[in-house]
Amino acid sequence: MKIVSWNCNGAFRKKFSSLLEYGADIYIIQECEDPNKSNHADYQNWAENYLWIGDAKNKGLGVFANKNINLQKLDWKNTFKDHSVKYFLPCKINNDFDLLAVWTHKNNSPNFGYIGQFWKYLQTNKELLSDTLIAGDFNSNAIWDEWDRWWNHSDVVNELKQLGIESIYHKIMGEQHGSETIPTLYFQRKILRPYHIDYFFASKKIQKRTKKFQIGCIEKWIHLSDHMPIFYEIS
């Protein structure tokens, strides 16, 4: 099974065809339009099997699957102590494993933006994370850890590790969080502002199924988005 995660930087209706040569079974796309509210016929026809969430029709989080994939949305909580968190889209793939698509948001929170949103979501749904693949744009890296916070990037990574869930990139590359050598983002499409903020985290069972992991190259993708797509293949 081939899976792609990509923050397309908007206008996915004009960009989805750039991914088709990979022949993925599942596409996890951040900052994409709701196909149901798009006037783009090709995009609507392509997106025949999908889930989508968002506050505005032109910018949300979508999971798109081939028509032969059984894609079932899961009813996980998206609130923490009555505060709604953004954006998390849990679903079951072919009754085989759970996928949690992620696009963390500041969500007008003065203290719990981005990785703080994921930390809150994790506290609420931790018991549901077993045979799970978590993928998307986390807008986070250990380089931004703050000493007086208990929900830093590193804290979240450690909590996930206690559940047997780890980053595929870091397992393969043998690198520490915060010391990544391959960026996933060139902020504002500037080559001199590289960061690693997009991830695939997987349970031990899914880790063992890993066949291939690759981050898209800047030469091919920078004209479409400041984020590079991540290509992941499992048996």
Secondary structure, DSSP 8 states (H G I E B T S, - for coil): -EEEEEE--S-GGGTGGGGGGG--SEEEEEEE--GGG---HHHHHH-SSEEEEEEETTEEEEEEE-TTS-EEE-----EETTEE---EEEEEETTTEEEEEEE---TT-SSS-THHHHHHHHHHHGGG-SSEEEEEE----GGG--TT-SSSHHHHHHHHHHTTEEEHHHHHH---TT--SS-SEEGGG-TTSEE--EEEEEEHHHHTTEEEEEE--HHHHTTT-SB--EEEEE-
